[in-house]
Amino acid sequence: MQDGAATYAAMFAAIRAARDHINLETYIIEDDEIGRQFADLLLERQGRGVQVNVIYDSVGGLRTPKAFFERLTEGGIEVLEFNPVNPLATKTPWLINNRDHRKLIVVDGRTAFIGGINISSVYSSGSAARRTGNPADHNVAWRDTDLQLEGPVVGELQKLFMATWEKQRGKPLAAKDYFPALKPQGSDIVRAIGSTPDDPYSLIYLTLISAIGNAEKQVYLTNAYFVPDPQLLKSLTDAAGRGVDVRLILPSHSDSAMVFHAGRSHYSGLLEGGVKLYERLGALLHSKTAVIDGVWSTVGSTNLDWRSFLDNDEINAVVLGREFGQKMSDMFAADLAASRGIDPERWERRPLSFRIKEWMARVWERLL
């Protein structure tokens, strides 16, 4: 599903149809029109005996009034704040840099949604001004991608939710049918991959690096926050060097100026290495997707930056299949048509002001 309107419509339909439980994990849930629609639906289901469990990130929820979550709790919903900013409120070691960046909904253990879309009206109204602080962005829509999944992979996503709940020492979950028997759906192979800073390495990162390293024809990446580490840079340029068509669609503007300029500071090296770069126009790009050789695809919450790979809890789905790969390739082509290519010669003639911003942001890229 592309963008917020279609994604929220599908989520609302699944929530309305819930009969046993709803597990929701998100980085941001705002007290705005969309946030209140979610709250109203979740409370209605809770009132009808459907157990609702919610995990939200403390930093992602800083702008959301406590009264918003108190209303959920008073209605019987179990609400868990991930790594509270207030050290006195935490039940675990105080890890301010470890954020829950996942976006996951599991309904009745049978249907799941994952991707890059938070719970916020910016995705449906196109009002990006609140996040960017730039009035000129007021009518710019947010471009994002989510997946609706069924079949055995939903059980794996459910396990990831429950592992986070346990790690954060939430109250024991109400006895519900969290793991119903699930039959395979469709012909694609789907794998759920989660990562946390507790892991010795990020499985999401290693899976992506391996897929790029084994690419034979195309590597097409679309990502909102691009602050690559040396190994990712090398993987991309090595792939281009062996004749793979490597293309990246990145934002033409961002809600994080530092991340935007830090990413641009790597353009010259990538262009020299044969990687083709594009910047998405007409929307604030927030997608985190990839399709490789038209067969290997991934959609999730993970950005191509140090923070996602080392500091955040993240979640992705990897899909192996040509039919889904074709849909991902078509989506990439549509975004490509709405993007401008970065010409190497013109890029080297960019203004000094750009270079200064890139240098300053590059200094801090490990912390972005």
URWO-V329394 format. One record per residue. N is the residue number from 1. RES is the residue in one letter. PHI is phi in radians with two decimals (none if undefined). D_FIRST is the distance of its C-alpha to the first C-alpha in Angstrom with 2 decimals. Layout:
# URWO-V329394
n->{N	N}
res->{RES	RES}
phi->{PHI	PHI}
d_first->{D_FIRST	D_FIRST}
This chain:
# URWO-V329394
n->{1	2	3	4	5	6	7	8	9	10	11	12	13	14	15	16	17	18	19	20	21	22	23	24	25	26	27	28	29	30	31	32	33	34	35	36	37	38	39	40	41	42	43	44	45	46	47	48	49	50	51	52	53	54	55	56	57	58	59	60	61	62	63	64	65	66	67	68	69	70	71	72	73	74	75	76	77	78	79	80	81	82	83	84	85	86	87	88	89	90	91	92	93	94	95	96	97	98	99	100	101	102	103	104	105	106	107	108	109	110	111	112	113	114	115	116	117	118	119	120	121	122	123	124	125	126	127	128	129	130	131	132	133	134	135	136	137	138	139	140	141	142	143	144	145	146	147	148	149	150	151	152	153	154	155	156	157	158	159	160	161	162	163	164	165	166	167	168	169	170	171	172	173	174	175	176	177	178	179	180	181	182	183	184	185	186	187	188	189	190	191	192	193	194	195	196	197	198	199	200	201	202	203	204	205	206	207	208	209	210	211	212	213	214	215	216	217	218	219	220	221	222	223	224	225	226	227	228	229	230	231	232	233	234	235	236	237	238	239	240	241	242	243	244	245	246	247	248	249	250	251	252	253	254	255	256	257	258	259	260	261	262	263	264	265	266	267	268	269	270	271	272	273	274	275	276	277	278	279	280	281	282	283	284	285	286	287	288	289	290	291	292	293	294	295	296	297	298	299	300	301	302	303	304	305	306	307	308	309	310	311	312	313	314	315	316	317	318	319	320	321	322	323	324	325	326	327	328	329	330	331	332	333	334	335	336	337	338	339	340	341	342	343	344	345	346	347	348	349	350	351	352	353	354	355	356	357	358	359	360	361	362	363	364	365	366	367	368}
res->{M	Q	D	G	A	A	T	Y	A	A	M	F	A	A	I	R	A	A	R	D	H	I	N	L	E	T	Y	I	I	E	D	D	E	I	G	R	Q	F	A	D	L	L	L	E	R	Q	G	R	G	V	Q	V	N	V	I	Y	D	S	V	G	G	L	R	T	P	K	A	F	F	E	R	L	T	E	G	G	I	E	V	L	E	F	N	P	V	N	P	L	A	T	K	T	P	W	L	I	N	N	R	D	H	R	K	L	I	V	V	D	G	R	T	A	F	I	G	G	I	N	I	S	S	V	Y	S	S	G	S	A	A	R	R	T	G	N	P	A	D	H	N	V	A	W	R	D	T	D	L	Q	L	E	G	P	V	V	G	E	L	Q	K	L	F	M	A	T	W	E	K	Q	R	G	K	P	L	A	A	K	D	Y	F	P	A	L	K	P	Q	G	S	D	I	V	R	A	I	G	S	T	P	D	D	P	Y	S	L	I	Y	L	T	L	I	S	A	I	G	N	A	E	K	Q	V	Y	L	T	N	A	Y	F	V	P	D	P	Q	L	L	K	S	L	T	D	A	A	G	R	G	V	D	V	R	L	I	L	P	S	H	S	D	S	A	M	V	F	H	A	G	R	S	H	Y	S	G	L	L	E	G	G	V	K	L	Y	E	R	L	G	A	L	L	H	S	K	T	A	V	I	D	G	V	W	S	T	V	G	S	T	N	L	D	W	R	S	F	L	D	N	D	E	I	N	A	V	V	L	G	R	E	F	G	Q	K	M	S	D	M	F	A	A	D	L	A	A	S	R	G	I	D	P	E	R	W	E	R	R	P	L	S	F	R	I	K	E	W	M	A	R	V	W	E	R	L	L}
phi->{none	-1.81	1.25	-1.23	-1.03	-1.17	-1.15	-1.11	-1.05	-1.19	-1.10	-1.08	-1.10	-1.17	-1.12	-1.08	-1.53	-1.08	-2.17	-2.15	-2.80	-2.38	-1.94	-2.15	-2.29	-2.60	-1.31	-2.16	-2.38	-1.77	-1.54	-2.31	-0.99	-1.21	-1.04	-1.24	-1.11	-1.07	-1.02	-1.08	-1.16	-1.12	-1.15	-1.10	-1.18	-1.04	-1.14	-1.77	1.64	-1.49	-1.35	-1.95	-2.16	-2.20	-2.02	-2.27	-1.39	-1.12	-1.23	-1.09	-1.75	-1.02	-1.47	-1.59	-1.02	-1.03	-1.05	-1.07	-1.32	-1.09	-1.09	-1.11	-1.10	-1.12	-1.50	1.74	-1.33	-1.48	-2.08	-2.19	-1.54	-1.40	0.72	-0.92	-1.10	-1.31	-1.08	-1.32	-1.67	-1.44	-1.77	-2.23	-0.92	-1.33	-2.08	-1.12	-1.52	-1.56	-1.96	-1.60	-1.65	-1.26	-2.28	-2.53	-2.27	-2.11	-1.99	1.00	1.19	-2.10	-2.26	-2.39	-2.21	-2.46	2.75	-1.89	-1.55	-1.39	-1.74	-2.86	-1.19	-1.07	-1.41	-1.84	-1.67	1.30	-1.48	-1.52	-1.07	-1.12	-1.57	-1.48	1.29	-1.96	-0.99	-1.15	-1.55	-1.01	-1.80	-1.58	-1.30	-1.63	-1.81	-2.55	-2.46	-2.33	-2.05	-1.84	-2.12	-2.39	1.72	-0.99	-1.08	-1.09	-1.10	-1.20	-1.16	-1.07	-1.07	-1.14	-1.06	-1.20	-1.15	-1.14	-1.01	-1.17	-1.09	-1.52	1.02	-1.25	-1.05	-0.92	-1.20	-1.03	-1.19	-2.45	-1.52	-1.29	-2.26	-1.20	-1.13	-2.17	-1.66	-1.00	-2.15	1.30	-1.83	-1.39	-1.62	-2.14	-2.20	-1.62	-2.23	-2.01	-2.45	-2.47	-1.12	-1.24	-1.24	-1.13	-2.73	-1.44	-1.14	-1.08	-1.10	-1.12	-1.11	-1.15	-1.04	-1.13	-1.11	-1.12	-1.13	-1.76	-1.11	-2.00	-2.15	-2.38	-2.25	-2.04	-2.03	-2.19	-2.64	-1.43	-2.22	-1.96	-2.33	-1.31	-1.59	-1.00	-1.17	-1.14	-1.02	-1.13	-1.05	-1.19	-1.25	-1.11	-1.08	-1.09	-1.15	-1.68	1.67	-1.34	-1.38	-1.78	-2.31	-2.14	-1.80	-2.18	-1.20	-1.58	-2.77	-2.58	-1.43	-2.25	-1.09	-1.10	-1.11	-1.00	-1.29	-1.09	-1.11	-1.10	-1.14	-1.72	-1.04	-1.01	-1.12	-1.18	-1.10	-1.08	-1.46	1.63	-1.40	-1.65	-2.03	-2.40	-2.09	-1.27	-1.79	1.29	-2.83	-1.58	-1.21	-2.30	-1.23	-2.37	-2.37	-2.67	-2.45	-2.21	0.98	1.17	-2.23	-1.72	-2.33	-2.52	-2.38	-3.12	-1.74	-1.48	-1.47	-1.63	-2.53	-1.05	-1.08	-1.11	-1.47	-2.09	-1.97	-1.81	-1.42	-2.29	-2.61	-2.37	-1.97	-1.88	-2.07	-1.88	2.93	-1.31	-1.13	-1.18	-1.04	-1.18	-1.10	-1.16	-1.14	-1.12	-1.14	-1.10	-1.09	-1.15	-1.16	-1.09	-1.14	-1.75	-2.11	-1.90	-1.34	-1.62	-1.41	-0.99	-1.19	-1.15	-1.09	-1.23	-1.77	-1.11	-1.07	-1.04	-1.06	-1.10	-1.12	-1.15	-1.08	-1.13	-1.11	-1.12	-1.22	-1.07	-1.03	-1.82	-1.09	-1.13	-1.71	-1.38}
d_first->{0.00	3.78	6.64	8.43	9.26	6.38	5.86	9.65	10.25	8.88	10.81	13.75	14.02	14.24	16.68	18.76	19.13	20.27	23.86	24.88	23.11	20.17	20.00	18.18	18.57	17.58	19.18	19.19	19.50	21.21	23.67	22.11	20.64	17.31	19.29	21.82	19.44	18.28	21.99	23.16	20.85	21.71	25.36	25.40	24.17	26.63	29.32	28.77	29.33	25.84	26.29	23.88	24.08	22.64	22.95	22.58	23.86	27.17	26.67	23.13	24.71	27.83	27.07	26.29	29.56	30.94	31.45	27.70	27.78	31.25	30.05	27.57	30.41	32.89	30.66	30.83	27.58	28.23	27.15	27.64	27.84	27.07	30.03	31.57	32.78	36.01	37.91	39.85	36.76	35.56	36.33	35.78	37.11	36.09	33.46	32.36	30.56	28.43	25.24	22.42	19.38	17.06	14.11	14.23	14.44	16.31	17.29	20.51	20.17	18.05	14.39	12.76	9.89	10.27	9.35	10.87	10.38	13.79	15.11	16.43	16.74	16.39	12.61	13.13	16.58	16.55	19.81	20.01	23.79	24.10	22.81	24.19	27.40	27.42	27.87	26.98	23.33	23.24	21.26	18.94	15.22	13.32	10.82	8.52	5.77	5.25	5.99	7.62	10.98	14.25	17.63	20.09	17.77	17.19	20.93	20.80	18.30	20.64	23.56	22.14	21.73	25.24	26.71	25.67	27.11	30.31	30.64	30.43	33.02	31.26	33.20	33.27	30.27	31.23	31.83	28.83	27.31	24.98	25.13	25.20	25.74	22.57	22.63	20.72	17.67	17.09	18.80	16.82	18.43	16.32	18.11	17.59	19.45	20.72	23.26	25.80	28.88	30.99	30.04	32.57	29.77	26.01	24.66	21.32	23.46	25.77	23.10	21.62	25.20	26.13	23.28	24.27	27.89	27.44	25.44	27.38	25.57	22.55	21.03	18.04	16.98	14.84	15.96	16.79	20.12	22.26	25.64	26.42	29.34	31.96	30.71	27.23	28.96	31.33	28.73	27.00	30.35	31.76	28.94	29.54	33.25	33.07	31.37	27.67	25.49	24.05	21.73	20.21	18.08	19.13	19.38	22.08	22.66	21.68	22.25	24.52	27.26	28.90	25.89	25.24	28.88	29.19	26.45	28.21	31.43	30.28	29.53	33.08	33.29	29.99	30.97	34.39	32.90	31.07	27.52	25.75	24.20	22.05	21.14	18.15	19.59	18.66	16.22	16.62	14.67	13.40	11.12	12.78	12.02	14.55	15.38	19.06	21.09	18.14	18.42	17.71	14.29	13.29	10.55	12.09	14.24	16.98	18.30	20.89	23.76	26.73	25.58	22.44	24.58	27.73	27.42	24.11	22.67	19.32	16.91	14.84	13.80	15.47	14.68	17.61	17.24	17.57	15.16	12.14	14.01	14.23	10.54	10.55	13.78	12.70	10.06	13.04	15.37	13.69	13.88	17.34	18.46	17.84	19.79	23.49	25.19	27.64	31.01	33.24	36.43	35.09	33.48	36.92	38.35	36.05	38.00	39.87	38.02	34.75	36.63	38.10	34.78	33.37	36.51	36.46	32.84	33.48	36.26	33.93	30.90	31.48	31.18	28.12}
